[in-house]
Amino acid sequence: MGPGRLSSTPDALAADARTLGQLKARAGDQDPGAVQEAARQFESLFMRELLKSMREATMKSGLMDSPGTDLGTDLLDQQFAVQMSGRPGGLSDLIARQLTRQMGGSEAPAGTAATRPAASLPAPAQTIAPTGNAATPPPPAGTTQSRFVQRHSEAAERVARDSGIPASYMIGQAGHETGWGRQEIRQKDGSPSFNLFGIKAGAGWTGKVAEVTTTEYVNGVPRKTVARFRAYDSYEASFKDYARLINESPRYARAREQTGSVTAFATGLQRAGYATDPDYASKLSRAINATLRLQRAQA
């Protein structure tokens, strides 16, 4: 079982905080089953840590300790944590209601059982413009990602043939920047700007402009500010402008040479200053890899 993926059985326990973050992100589609499963996993991890603390405080003697016994004890704690979690009226119901309120949805009834396993998705991300960033919510469920990839594949492939930048890289970055299409930059009247990459409108830009409130990272601290972004007549025009930026700007020369590796390309963009988010490279890598998985599944 690879990182970030949970078993479809009800006895599965999230392995780390990152997996929990991904699970919470998948609940962002407001599916009651996904929300309840996220809440159950949070409660399970809490119970596991509680049991671990109790053992360390009351039962550790040091005489019988070994890696083998520690592993067995940890696995037993995991099983107990899963069995004690998800009970109607318990902590998971409170967590589920809180998650639902945060996402702006209607609260699910207490004790709602999970109706489907969570899919493997990239961790929550921040949308970053070349000189700043526009904040986005956690990534949506896999069906939303799949629709986004299908919607933009043809345009991205056409631009990829001319630019040499892999279509999957561009689609993945566009998905990361827009929350997979759910937080696209819009004009004041609500019409689309077709800006998929958070590219700002600098002094040399003579086209249409959309002004929105965004989040910039200053010395690692997020701050709200109003920024001017480029606006286009189509999504394909956005892909073309992005490819032109990457191919013609000297600052991205290193990234252009690294298109054979997802991680190297994403790291090259961050080092060149495409983003102010200090975790941009890892977030972008996960989004591109998610796109590659979806493209293989759709082929």
N, C-alpha and C positions, 0 to 999 in steps of 0.2 A: 504494500500500500504506500503510494508516494506521498510526499509532503503536501499538506494542505487538502488532502482528500480523506473523507470519513467513510467508514463502513456503512452500508445500508441497514445493518441490523440495529435494533433498539439498544443493544448493549455496548455500542461504540462510545468511546470517551475521547473528546478532543485532546490532542497531545500537547498543545502549547497555546500561548496567548495569541500567536499569529493566526493559528487555525480558528480560534474563537473569533478573531476580528473578521476573517473571511466569512465565517458562518453568520455573523451579525450583518455583514454586507449583503449576503444573499437573502436575508430576511427583508432587505430594503424594497423588495417587490411587493411587500405587504401581503404575502401569502400566509394565511393563519398557521398552516403546518410548518412552514419555514421559520416563522417567528417563534412558535412553541418549541421547535427543535433547538433553536439558538438559545432560548432561555433554559432549556433542560441541560444543555452542555455547560452553560455558565454555572448553573447550580451544581452540576456534577464535579466540576473543577474546584468549586468552593468547598464542597464536602470532602474531596480528596485532600486538599491542603489542610483542612481542619483535622482529619484523621491523622495525617502525617505529623502535624504539630503535637497532637495528643500522644502519639507513640514516642516521639522524641523527648517529650517532657516527662513521661511516666514509665517507659518500658526499656529504654536503651541502657544496657549495663556495660557494653563494650566487650564482654566475655565471648559472646556468640556471634558478634557482628562479622559479616563477610559480604563481598559483592553478591554472592548467591542468595543469602538470606535477605539482603536489602532489596534485591530485585523481586523476590517472592513476596515480601511484605508490601512493596509498592504495587504489585499486580493485585494483591488482595484488597488493598485500599481502593484501587480503581474500581474493582468489582462492587465493593460495598457502596462506593460513591454513586455508581450508576443505579444500583438497586434502591438507594434512598432518595434519588432525585426524580423529578417529574410527577410527584404525587399531586392529585387534585387539592387545591387550596394551599399548596406549599410555596416555597420561595420562587420556583420557576414561573408560577402564575403571576406573581408580582413583577418579575423581570420581564415577562412577555408583555404585560400591560405597559410597562415603562418603555420598552422598545417600540411598541405600537404608537404611543403618544409622541415619541421623538421623531417618528417617521410621518407623523401627521395623518395616520390612518385610524380606522375605528377599532376599538379594542375587541380582541377575540374573547369568547366566553372562557371562564376559568376552567382549567382541566382539559382544554382542547388537545387531542392527541396529534402527533406529527403525522402528516399524510404522505410525505415523500422524503427521501434522503436528500441532503443538500448536495449541490454539484460543486466541483472544484473550480474556484475562481480566484483571480488576483486579489490581493489585499486592498483595502481602501486607499484611495489616492487623492492628491491635490492636483488640479489643473494648473499648469505653469505656462506663462507666456515667455517669449525670448528675453524680456527685460523684467518680468514679474510673474504673477500667476493669478488665475481666476479660480476661486474655490469651487469644488464639486463635492457632491455627497458620495457615500460609499458606492462601489459598483453594484449594479442591479443583478437580477437573477440571470441564469444562463440563457433563457429564452430571449431576453432583451439583448444580450451580447450577440447571440446568433443572428437575430434580425438586423442588428447594426452591421455585422460583417457582411451579410448577404446584400444589404442595401448599397454598400459602398464598394463592393468588390470590383465591379466592372470599371468604374471610374478610376479606382486605384491601380488596376492592372494596366489601363491605357497610359496613365502617367508613369508607371513603373517602367514600361517599355522605353519611354523617351528619356527618363531621368536616371535609370539604373538603381534607384532606391527600391528595395523589395516592397511589394504591395502590402504584405503582412505587417511590415514595420510601420508603414504610414497609417494603415487602418488601426493597428494597435495603439499608436500614439494619438490618433484622432479619438478613439474610444476612451483612452485615459483622460484626454483633455476635456471631453464633453460628458463624462459620466455615461459613456456608451449611448450618447444621443439624448440623454434626459436633461442635460443642463447646457444646451447650446446657447451661445451668445446671441441675443436678440436685439433688434432695434427698439426704440422707445415705444413704438406703436405695436410691438409684439411680433412683427414680421421677422423672419429668419435673416441672420447675417451670413449664413453659410460658412462661417469661420469655424473650422473644425480643429484648429491647432493653437488657438489663443494668440495668434500673431498680432502684435500691437501696430497701431497706425502712427508711425514716426513722422518726422518733418518731411521726409521725402515721399510720403504716400499721398497720391492725388485722387484715390478712389473714394468710395463711400466709407462711412465711419459709423460704428456703433459704440456708444458710451455706456459702460456698466460699472457697477461696484465690484471690485475684485479684492483678492488677498495677496499681499506682497510679503515676502520674508525679508526682514531687515535684521542682520546679525542673528539669524536663526529664529527671530520672533515674528509671528504672523501679524500683519496690520491691514486694516481695511482702507481702500483708496479707490477713487474713481479713475478709470483708465479708458483710453480710446483704442478700439480694436478695428482692424480692417473688416470690411464687409464686401461680399462678392455677389455675383448673380447666380451662382450654382455651386454645388459641392465639388464638382470637378475642378472649377476655378480655384477653389481652396486648396485642393491637392496639388494643382500646378504651381500655385504661389509658394506653398510649403517646399516643394521640390526645388524650385528656383532659389529659394532662400538657402537651403542646405547646400546646393551645388555651387552657388555663385559667391557665397560669403566665405572669405578666408578663415574666419573663426571656426567653421565647421569642417575644415579640410581633413582633420584627423578622423572625425566621425565618418566621413565619406569613405575613408579607406578601411573601415571596420564593418562593412555591411555583411561580412561572412559570419559574424557573431552577434547575437542579440545583445548580450551583456556588454561587449566592447562598444557597440554602436550607441547604446543608451548611456554608457559611461562617458563616451566621447562628447555626446550632446551636453551632458551636465557639466563636464569640465570646460566646455567652450562657453558656458554661461547661458545655455538655453533656458535654464530654470534657476530659481532661487531656492526651491525646496531642497534641503540637504539630502533627502531620500529619493530624489526624482529618478535616479538611474535604476534603483531596485524596483520602484513602482512601475516604471515604463517597461522594464524587462518582463515583469509579470504580465502586463497587459499585452505585449507582443506575443509572448508564449501562449497566452490564452487564445489569441487570434489564430495562431498557427494550429492549435488543437482543434479549433472550430472549423478551420478550412479543411483540415484532414477529414473531419467527420462529415463535412458537407460534400466532399469530392465524390 
